[in-house]
């Protein structure tokens, strides 16, 4: 009998977590592929889970067991009439600057009811199973491991086995949406089987009572202390928020793709599987002892003057940190889980903590913080809630000092360490900025010493967390006196934008990447620098099509600081497609950058269309542009939906005969040349590429540029330039489309 219950919970969790990347991928093209889409989706999923657990708790509290089965099966059957799932055809792109509420409404309309019913399965079936005479009925939490196993299979199977091979939508049977609908039908049948098994078996003890006697039984239970309730919520809140913080870090700097959403979520769920299975106290203690070390490494990366960690470490460390924090917090939840009498309230409080984590990251933090500070805050909070280990050995330095000053140091407690860490942080920050190009090892030591002093407080986690928070605050405050002044900073749904002044150069940073710079001295402000310098690929493209050969009508996806407008002259028109209104405000503010204003003064016809480039360019007449330039990136991430077959076909329709498609593919993490090579082959296009070189001394950054056209003659002088070489193909990455994108094969696994 347990096999049927386990299979039902497994399938329910599989469908529940399979629909998450499916729906997020459907929504991405409508919102420019921004990583914030996933945070908004996760907020919906977590609040729906909370609603489902609340329903289970109320159903168990007020409805008799026999009647519960009938009520739930009736509600479970209703979504069958709403399948297959998908975005309503009449749904349009939102006009608001922060479309989180729009995403929540869309998901509610599209999958709200099916998702809600799926979210109720795990806790409800565990409660039903506890009423059976099965030997494991007294502790049905093992079924929670089956639930999380189903979630893991869905999350890891989607990017590797489903997304690359099965179309997302379609009228054919072999599509993701249709297969999901079939799975939901099978789940209804399995739940009906569980209900039949429950009815044919005698129902145990108090479960046979009516809702009234159930309430009387609950009244005899000792009140659940408020501190325990709050602790359960907090232990669920921290990993939930850290999950979204780690996901934002990865997707902001790599790509807004389901693969990089599901890996952190899979690690998060893996912690539930392990701790609610046969997880020994020794294993839990090992996680608790290891976590502070990893937290120190993560917070080392947050010190303003700390040297950058190696590429692979930067990629893996947030995942390791998330795993350990989740193992500790969820391990504490599993260790303190109540008897089955309070199973539903336990899951309800856990879901409240998870939903609060999503609410904090998706709605509160973008409004309250001008930068992504929530990630560091949660790391500090994670240190504060570590279980207390009185016999932990803090560090050899503490041992050495105690051996010489003995009781005096021990009696002083952690306050000297905390105060010393703050003072040394200020001193190290001043030294780091005062030294002219200090050695890497010295910079690492100056950033690491204050954190090591904090580690001396490990016996009291609250003190450890407070010390780490004080060090971060001190380092950031002191560094503002030495760092480049911030001229402007804003945070929107699409990321954090910062304009800094570096001498006579203004720089725009989006996330961790420079998205343009300009020299402010009047005699130099017309100079094109960074990725757009004249000697680079961009400069060569515009030099090849200048004067009488110039492209009169140009479309550019991504405004940035309007650096490409610097190449335009009177008689040319540039239409910029920009999804983030905050970027438009920056580009049009002469106190920050003047490329846009200077182009207008030269008589260039400039126009900015706010919205996703792919959706808005559809409104332009066919053949409207002589050149289309794709330069839309969020930090180092790519909007995958702009590099699909359907997108390319649309760009080609908008190009005039002999038009040119120019694509900027510079990326630290993804090799995009074969993606475009495969698209060019299928669409019968000719392609050339040039990978530029950097020279920081003269403000020249490397830009990897691809040009594509229907005819070779469209390349002009570029076709005879030996610096431009044919575009390469690769069968391993496949052909990207709106329904297929094998991003795993495009990842650069070595820098």
C-alpha positions in Angstrom: 0.0 0.0 0.0 2.8 2.4 0.8 4.1 2.1 -2.8 0.8 3.6 -4.1 1.0 6.5 -1.7 4.6 7.1 -2.5 4.0 7.0 -6.3 1.1 9.4 -6.0 3.1 12.0 -4.0 6.1 11.5 -6.3 4.0 12.2 -9.4 2.3 15.2 -7.8 5.6 16.8 -6.9 7.0 15.9 -10.3 4.1 17.8 -12.0 4.3 20.6 -9.5 8.0 21.4 -10.2 7.9 20.6 -13.9 5.3 23.3 -14.5 7.5 26.0 -12.9 10.3 26.2 -15.5 7.7 25.5 -18.2 5.6 28.6 -17.3 8.6 30.8 -16.6 10.0 30.0 -20.1 6.7 31.0 -21.6 6.7 34.3 -19.8 10.4 35.2 -20.4 10.0 36.5 -24.0 7.3 38.9 -22.8 9.7 40.5 -20.2 13.0 40.6 -22.0 14.5 37.5 -20.4 15.3 39.3 -17.2 16.3 37.1 -14.2 13.7 38.9 -12.1 11.0 36.9 -13.9 12.1 33.8 -12.0 11.9 35.6 -8.6 8.4 36.7 -9.5 7.4 33.2 -10.5 8.9 31.8 -7.3 6.9 34.2 -5.3 3.8 32.9 -7.0 4.8 29.3 -6.4 5.6 29.8 -2.8 2.4 31.8 -2.0 0.4 29.1 -3.8 2.1 26.5 -1.7 1.2 28.4 1.4 -2.5 28.6 0.2 -2.4 24.8 -0.4 -1.0 24.0 3.0 -3.5 26.4 4.6 -6.3 24.6 2.8 -5.0 21.2 4.1 -4.8 22.5 7.6 -8.4 23.9 7.5 -9.7 20.7 5.8 -8.1 18.5 8.5 -9.4 20.8 11.3 -13.0 21.2 10.2 -14.0 18.3 7.9 -14.4 14.7 9.0 -11.9 12.2 7.5 -14.4 10.3 5.3 -15.8 13.6 4.0 -12.4 15.0 3.3 -11.7 12.4 0.7 -14.9 13.2 -1.2 -14.4 17.0 -1.0 -10.8 16.9 -2.2 -11.3 14.5 -5.1 -14.2 16.7 -6.3 -11.9 19.8 -6.3 -9.0 17.9 -7.8 -11.1 17.0 -10.9 -12.1 20.6 -11.7 -8.7 21.6 -13.3 -9.2 18.8 -15.8 -11.6 21.1 -17.7 -9.0 23.9 -17.9 -6.2 21.8 -19.5 -3.9 22.2 -21.4 -2.1 25.0 -19.5 -0.7 28.0 -21.3 -0.7 31.8 -21.6 -4.1 33.2 -22.7 -4.0 34.3 -26.3 -5.2 37.8 -25.6 -2.7 38.5 -22.8 -0.5 41.5 -23.6 2.8 42.9 -22.4 2.5 45.1 -19.2 3.2 48.8 -19.4 4.2 49.3 -15.8 7.9 49.7 -14.8 7.8 46.8 -12.3 5.6 44.0 -13.6 5.7 41.7 -10.7 2.0 42.0 -10.0 1.4 41.4 -13.7 3.4 38.2 -13.6 1.5 37.0 -10.5 -1.9 37.7 -12.1 -0.8 36.0 -15.3 0.2 32.9 -13.4 -3.0 32.9 -11.4 -5.1 32.9 -14.5 -2.9 30.4 -16.4 -2.1 27.7 -13.8 -3.5 29.0 -10.5 -6.1 26.3 -9.8 -4.1 23.2 -11.0 -1.0 24.4 -9.1 -3.0 25.0 -6.0 -4.5 21.5 -6.0 -1.1 20.0 -6.7 0.4 21.9 -3.7 -2.0 20.2 -1.3 -1.1 16.6 -2.2 2.1 16.0 -0.1 0.8 17.2 3.4 -2.8 15.9 2.8 -1.7 12.4 1.7 0.8 12.2 4.6 -2.1 13.0 7.0 -4.4 10.4 5.3 -1.6 7.8 5.5 -1.3 8.4 9.2 -4.8 7.2 9.6 -4.0 3.8 8.1 -2.9 0.7 10.0 0.4 0.6 8.1 3.4 0.2 10.4 4.9 3.5 9.3 1.7 5.5 9.8 2.9 6.9 13.1 5.8 8.8 11.3 4.6 9.5 7.7 7.4 12.1 7.1 9.2 9.5 4.9 6.6 10.3 2.3 8.0 13.9 2.3 11.3 12.4 0.9 9.2 10.9 -2.0 7.7 14.3 -2.7 11.1 16.0 -2.9 12.5 13.2 -5.0 9.7 13.8 -7.5 10.6 17.5 -7.4 14.3 16.7 -8.0 13.6 14.5 -11.0 11.4 17.2 -12.6 13.9 20.0 -12.0 16.9 18.1 -13.2 15.1 16.3 -16.0 13.6 19.5 -17.5 16.8 21.2 -18.8 18.6 17.9 -19.7 15.9 15.6 -21.0 12.7 17.5 -21.6 13.6 21.1 -22.8 16.1 20.0 -25.5 13.9 17.3 -27.0 10.2 18.1 -26.4 8.5 21.2 -27.8 7.1 23.6 -25.3 3.7 24.1 -26.9 1.8 22.8 -29.8 -1.3 21.0 -30.9 0.5 17.7 -31.3 0.5 15.1 -28.5 4.2 15.3 -28.0 4.5 18.7 -26.4 5.4 19.7 -22.9 1.9 21.1 -22.1 0.1 18.1 -23.5 2.3 15.6 -21.7 1.8 17.6 -18.4 -2.0 17.4 -18.9 -1.8 13.7 -19.3 0.3 13.4 -16.1 -2.4 15.4 -14.2 -5.0 13.0 -15.4 -2.9 10.0 -14.1 -2.5 11.8 -10.8 -6.3 12.1 -10.4 -6.6 8.4 -11.0 -3.8 7.6 -8.4 -5.4 9.8 -5.8 -8.7 8.1 -6.4 -6.9 4.8 -5.7 -5.5 6.2 -2.5 -9.0 7.3 -1.5 -10.3 3.8 -2.2 -7.5 2.2 -0.2 -8.3 4.5 2.7 -12.0 3.7 2.6 -11.5 -0.1 2.6 -9.1 0.0 5.5 -10.2 0.8 9.1 -9.3 4.4 10.0 -7.2 4.7 13.1 -8.0 6.3 16.4 -8.9 9.9 16.5 -9.0 10.1 12.8 -12.4 8.4 12.8 -13.9 11.3 14.8 -15.9 14.1 13.4 -14.5 17.6 13.0 -16.1 18.5 16.3 -14.3 15.8 18.2 -11.1 16.6 16.3 -11.3 20.1 17.6 -11.8 18.7 21.1 -8.8 16.5 20.7 -6.7 19.5 19.6 -7.8 21.4 22.6 -6.2 18.8 24.9 -2.9 19.2 23.2 -0.5 21.5 25.0 -0.3 24.9 23.3 2.5 25.2 20.7 4.9 27.9 22.1 5.1 31.0 20.0 8.9 30.9 20.0 8.8 27.4 18.3 6.4 28.7 15.7 8.6 31.7 14.9 11.7 29.6 14.8 10.1 27.2 12.3 9.1 30.2 10.1 12.6 31.7 10.4 14.3 28.4 9.6 12.2 28.1 6.4 12.6 31.8 5.5 16.4 31.9 5.4 17.0 29.1 2.8 14.0 30.4 0.7 15.5 33.9 0.5 19.0 32.6 -0.1 17.7 30.3 -2.9 16.4 33.4 -4.8 19.5 35.4 -4.0 21.8 32.7 -5.3 19.6 32.2 -8.4 19.7 36.0 -9.1 23.4 36.0 -8.8 23.8 33.2 -11.4 21.1 34.3 -13.8 22.2 37.9 -13.7 25.7 37.0 -14.8 25.2 34.0 -17.1 21.8 33.6 -18.7 18.1 33.7 -17.7 17.5 30.1 -18.6 15.7 27.3 -16.8 19.0 25.4 -16.3 20.3 28.1 -13.9 17.0 28.3 -12.2 16.5 24.6 -11.5 20.1 23.9 -10.2 19.8 26.0 -7.0 16.2 24.9 -6.5 17.3 21.2 -6.9 19.9 21.7 -4.3 17.4 23.4 -2.0 15.0 20.4 -2.4 17.9 17.9 -2.0 18.4 19.2 1.5 14.7 18.3 2.3 15.2 14.8 0.9 18.3 14.2 3.0 17.2 15.6 6.4 13.7 14.1 6.4 15.2 10.7 5.5 17.6 8.8 7.9 19.8 11.8 8.5 22.1 11.1 11.5 22.9 13.7 14.2 26.6 13.3 13.3 25.8 14.4 9.7 23.8 17.3 10.9 26.6 18.4 13.3 29.1 18.2 10.4 27.0 20.5 8.3 26.7 23.0 11.2 30.5 23.0 11.7 31.2 23.4 8.0 28.7 26.2 7.3 30.6 29.1 9.1 33.6 28.5 6.9 31.6 28.7 3.7 29.7 31.7 4.9 33.0 33.5 5.5 34.1 32.7 2.0 30.8 34.0 0.6 31.1 37.2 2.7 34.7 37.6 1.7 33.3 38.1 -1.9 31.2 40.9 -0.5 34.1 42.9 0.9 34.4 45.9 -1.5 38.2 45.7 -1.9 38.6 41.9 -1.8 40.2 40.4 -4.9 37.9 38.4 -7.2 37.8 34.7 -6.6 38.6 32.3 -9.5 36.0 31.9 -12.2 34.9 28.4 -11.2 34.8 29.3 -7.5 32.5 32.3 -8.2 30.2 30.0 -10.0 30.1 27.1 -7.5 30.5 28.9 -4.2 26.9 30.4 -4.0 25.6 26.9 -4.8 27.7 25.3 -2.0 26.7 28.0 0.4 23.0 27.5 -0.4 23.3 23.8 0.0 25.0 24.0 3.4 22.6 26.7 4.8 19.6 24.7 3.6 21.0 21.5 5.1 21.4 23.3 8.5 18.1 25.1 8.5 16.1 22.2 7.1 18.0 19.8 9.4 16.8 21.8 12.4 13.3 21.7 11.1 13.5 17.9 10.6 15.1 17.5 14.1 12.3 19.4 15.8 9.4 18.2 13.7 6.2 17.4 15.8 4.1 14.3 16.0 1.4 13.7 13.4 -1.2 15.5 15.5 0.5 18.8 14.4 1.7 17.7 11.0 -0.5 20.2 9.1 0.4 23.2 11.2 4.1 22.3 10.9 3.9 22.3 7.1 1.8 25.5 7.2 4.4 27.3 9.2 7.2 26.1 6.9 5.3 27.3 3.9 4.8 30.7 5.6 8.5 31.0 6.0 9.1 30.0 2.4 6.5 32.5 1.1 8.0 35.3 3.2 11.4 34.6 1.6 9.9 35.0 -1.8 8.1 38.1 -0.8 11.2 39.6 0.7 13.3 39.0 -2.4 10.8 39.7 -5.2 8.8 42.6 -3.8 10.4 44.2 -0.7 14.1 44.2 -1.5 13.8 45.8 -5.0 11.9 48.7 -3.4 13.9 49.1 -0.2 17.5 48.5 -1.4 19.2 50.3 -4.2 21.6 47.3 -4.7 21.3 43.6 -4.2 22.0 43.7 -0.5 19.4 41.1 0.5 21.8 38.3 -0.4 24.5 39.5 2.1 21.8 40.2 4.7 20.5 36.6 4.5 24.0 35.2 4.8 24.5 37.2 8.0 21.2 36.0 9.3 22.1 32.4 8.4 25.1 32.8 10.7 23.0 34.1 13.5 20.7 31.1 13.5 23.3 28.4 13.4 22.7 25.8 16.2 24.9 26.6 19.3 27.9 24.4 19.7 29.6 25.0 23.0 32.4 22.6 22.4 33.3 24.1 19.0 37.0 25.0 18.6 36.9 28.6 17.2 40.4 28.9 15.8 44.0 28.5 16.7 44.4 32.2 17.2 41.8 32.3 20.0 43.5 29.2 21.6 46.9 30.9 21.4 45.7 34.1 23.1 43.8 32.3 25.7 46.8 30.2 26.6 48.7 33.4 27.5 46.0 35.6 29.0 43.8 32.8 30.2 40.7 33.7 32.2 40.9 37.4 31.5 40.2 36.8 27.8 37.5 34.1 28.5 35.7 36.4 30.9 35.7 39.2 28.4 33.6 37.0 26.1 33.1 37.9 22.4 32.9 41.6 22.7 36.7 42.2 22.3 36.7 40.0 19.1 33.7 41.9 17.7 35.1 45.3 18.5 38.5 44.3 17.2 37.0 42.9 14.0 35.3 46.3 13.3 38.4 48.4 14.0 40.7 46.1 12.0 38.1 46.2 9.1 38.4 50.0 9.0 42.2 49.8 9.1 42.4 47.2 6.4 40.0 49.1 4.2 42.1 52.2 4.4 45.4 50.3 3.8 43.9 48.5 0.8 42.9 51.7 -0.9 46.0 53.6 0.1 48.5 51.2 -1.3 49.2 51.6 -5.0 48.3 48.3 -6.7 49.0 46.0 -3.7 49.9 42.4 -4.4 47.0 40.0 -4.7 47.9 38.1 -1.6 48.0 41.3 0.5 44.6 42.4 -0.7 43.2 38.9 0.2 44.8 39.1 3.6 43.4 42.6 4.3 39.9 41.4 3.4 40.2 38.1 5.2 41.7 39.0 8.6 38.5 40.8 9.9 36.4 37.8 8.9 38.8 35.4 10.7 38.4 37.5 13.9 34.6 37.1 13.5 35.1 33.3 13.4 36.4 33.5 17.0 32.8 34.0 18.0 31.6 30.7 16.6 30.5 29.3 20.0 27.7 31.9 20.0 26.2 32.1 16.5 24.3 35.3 17.2 27.6 37.0 18.1 29.1 35.6 15.0 26.4 37.0 12.8 26.4 40.4 14.4 30.2 40.6 14.0 30.0 39.6 10.3 27.3 42.2 9.7 29.3 44.9 11.5 32.4 44.1 9.4 30.4 44.3 6.1 28.8 47.6 7.1 32.2 49.1 8.2 34.0 48.0 5.0 31.3 49.5 2.8 31.1 52.8 4.7 34.9 53.3 4.8 35.3 52.2 1.2 32.9 55.0 0.0 35.6 57.5 0.9 38.1 55.9 -1.5 36.0 54.3 -4.2 34.9 56.0 -7.4 32.0 58.3 -6.5 28.5 57.1 -7.5 26.8 59.6 -9.6 23.5 57.7 -10.0 22.1 54.4 -8.9 18.7 52.9 -9.4 17.2 49.5 -9.1 14.3 48.3 -11.2 12.7 45.0 -12.1 15.4 44.5 -14.7 18.4 44.9 -12.4 20.7 47.5 -10.7 22.1 50.3 -12.7 25.1 52.3 -11.4 26.9 55.3 -12.9 30.3 56.0 -11.5 32.9 58.7 -12.2 36.4 57.5 -12.7 38.4 60.7 -13.2 37.1 62.2 -16.4 35.3 58.9 -17.4 31.7 58.1 -16.6 30.9 54.4 -16.5 27.5 52.6 -16.5 27.5 49.2 -14.8 24.6 46.8 -15.0 25.2 44.1 -12.4 28.9 43.3 -12.7 29.5 44.3 -16.3 30.5 47.7 -17.7 27.8 48.6 -20.3 29.4 51.7 -21.6 31.6 54.6 -20.7 32.3 58.1 -22.0 35.1 60.6 -21.5 33.6 63.8 -20.1 36.1 66.4 -21.3 34.6 68.4 -24.1 37.3 67.7 -26.6 37.1 63.9 -26.0 33.4 63.3 -25.4 32.8 62.4 -29.1 35.4 59.6 -28.8 33.9 56.1 -28.9 35.5 53.9 -26.2 34.9 50.5 -24.4 33.3 47.9 -26.7 32.5 50.6 -29.4 36.0 52.0 -30.0 36.8 52.7 -33.7 39.6 50.1 -34.1 37.3 47.3 -32.9 34.6 45.3 -34.7 31.9 47.9 -34.1 34.0 50.7 -35.4 35.0 48.6 -38.5 31.3 48.0 -39.3 30.4 51.6 -39.2 33.6 52.6 -41.1 32.7 50.1 -43.9 29.2 51.7 -44.2 30.0 55.4 -43.9 29.4 58.3 -46.2 27.4 57.4 -49.4 27.4 53.7 -48.3 25.9 54.4 -44.8 22.9 52.5 -43.6 20.2 55.2 -43.3 17.8 53.3 -41.1 19.2 51.4 -38.2 17.5 49.4 -35.4 19.3 48.7 -32.1 18.1 46.3 -29.4 19.5 47.7 -26.1 20.1 51.4 -25.5 22.8 51.4 -22.9 24.4 54.9 -22.9 23.5 55.3 -26.6 27.1 54.8 -27.5 26.2 53.5 -31.0 24.5 56.9 -31.7 28.0 58.4 -31.7 28.6 56.8 -35.1 25.4 58.3 -36.6 25.3 61.5 -38.7 22.7 63.8 -40.1 20.4 62.0 -42.4 20.5 58.7 -40.5 17.8 57.4 -38.2 18.4 55.1 -35.2 15.5 53.3 -33.4 16.6 52.0 -30.0 14.5 49.2 -28.5 15.0 49.3 -24.7 13.0 47.3 -22.1 14.1 49.2 -19.0 12.8 52.8 -18.6 15.6 53.5 -16.1 18.2 53.0 -18.9 16.4 55.5 -21.1 16.5 58.0 -18.3 20.3 57.6 -17.8 21.0 57.8 -21.6 19.0 61.0 -21.9 20.6 62.8 -19.0 23.5 64.9 -20.3 25.0 65.2 -16.8 25.7 61.5 -17.0 26.2 60.8 -20.7 26.0 63.0 -23.8 26.0 60.6 -26.7 22.3 60.7 -27.1 22.1 64.5 -26.7 25.0 65.1 -29.0 23.5 62.9 -31.8 20.3 64.9 -31.6 22.3 68.1 -32.0 23.9 66.7 -35.1 20.5 66.2 -36.7 20.3 62.4 -36.2 16.8 61.1 -36.1 16.7 59.2 -32.8 13.8 57.3 -31.4 13.4 55.1 -28.3 10.8 52.4 -28.1 10.3 51.1 -24.6 9.5 47.4 -24.4 10.9 44.0 -25.3 12.8 44.4 -28.6 11.4 41.3 -30.1 7.7 42.1 -29.3 8.0 45.8 -30.3 10.0 45.3 -33.5 7.1 43.2 -34.8 5.1 46.4 -35.0 7.6 47.9 -37.5 6.9 47.5 -41.2 8.7 44.7 -43.1 11.9 46.0 -44.7 11.9 49.0 -42.4 15.7 48.8 -41.5 18.9 48.7 -43.4 20.8 47.4 -40.4 19.6 45.6 -37.2 22.0 45.5 -34.3 21.5 43.1 -31.4 23.2 44.4 -28.2 20.7 43.6 -25.5 22.3 42.0 -22.4 21.6 42.1 -18.7 24.9 42.2 -17.0 26.6 39.2 -18.6 23.3 37.3 -19.3 21.7 36.9 -22.6 18.0 37.0 -23.4 17.9 33.6 -25.1 14.6 34.4 -26.8 16.4 37.0 -29.0 18.7 34.3 -30.5 16.1 31.8 -31.6 15.1 30.7 -35.1 11.8 32.6 -34.8 13.5 35.7 -33.7 16.0 35.6 -36.5 13.3 35.1 -39.1 11.6 38.2 -37.7 14.8 40.3 -37.9 15.2 39.2 -41.5 11.7 40.3 -42.4 12.4 43.7 -40.9 15.6 44.1 -43.0 15.6 45.8 -46.4 17.2 44.0 -49.3 20.9 43.9 -48.8 20.4 44.6 -45.1 22.9 43.6 -42.4 22.3 41.9 -39.1 25.0 42.7 -36.5 25.1 40.7 -33.2 27.2 41.4 -30.1 28.0 38.0 -28.5 30.7 38.8 -26.0 30.1 36.6 -23.0 32.3 35.2 -20.2 30.2 32.0 -19.8 28.5 31.1 -23.1 30.1 30.4 -26.5 27.4 31.8 -28.8 29.2 31.6 -32.2 28.0 28.0 -33.0 24.4 29.0 -32.0 24.4 31.7 -34.7 26.4 29.4 -37.1 23.6 26.8 -36.9 20.9 29.4 -37.3 22.7 30.9 -40.3 23.0 27.5 -42.0 19.3 26.7 -41.6 18.2 30.1 -42.7 20.7 30.2 -45.7 22.6 33.2 -44.3 26.2 34.2 -44.8 28.1 35.0 -41.6 31.3 36.5 -40.5 32.8 37.1 -37.1 35.6 39.0 -35.4 36.7 38.6 -31.7 38.2 41.9 -30.7 41.1 42.5 -28.2 41.3 44.7 -25.1 43.6 47.5 -24.1 42.5 49.1 -20.8 45.1 51.8 -21.0 43.2 53.5 -23.9 39.7 52.4 -22.7 39.3 49.7 -25.4 37.3 46.5 -24.5 37.1 43.4 -26.5 33.9 42.9 -28.4 32.9 39.7 -30.1 30.8 40.7 -33.1 29.0 38.6 -35.7 27.6 40.0 -39.0 25.0 38.1 -41.0 23.3 38.7 -44.3 21.3 37.0 -47.0 23.9 37.8 -49.7 27.7 38.1 -49.5 27.6 41.5 -51.3 25.8 42.9 -48.2 29.1 42.7 -46.2 30.8 45.4 -48.4 34.4 46.0 -47.4 34.0 43.6 -44.4 33.9 40.6 -46.8 37.4 41.4 -48.0 38.8 42.2 -44.6 41.0 39.3 -43.3 40.1 40.1 -39.7 36.6 38.9 -40.4 36.4 35.1 -40.7 33.6 32.7 -41.5 31.1 31.7 -38.8 31.6 28.2 -37.4 28.8 25.7 -36.8 28.5 23.0 -34.2 25.9 20.2 -34.1 26.4 19.8 -30.3 24.4 23.0 -29.4 21.6 22.2 -31.8 19.2 24.6 -33.4 17.8 27.1 -30.9 14.1 27.9 -31.2 11.4 29.3 -28.9 10.6 25.7 -27.9 14.2 24.3 -27.9 17.5 25.8 -26.5 20.4 23.5 -25.5 22.2 26.1 -23.4 24.1 23.4 -21.5 26.2 22.6 -24.6 27.0 26.3 -25.1 28.5 26.8 -21.6 32.2 27.6 -21.4 33.4 25.1 -18.8 36.9 26.7 -18.7 37.6 30.4 -19.0 
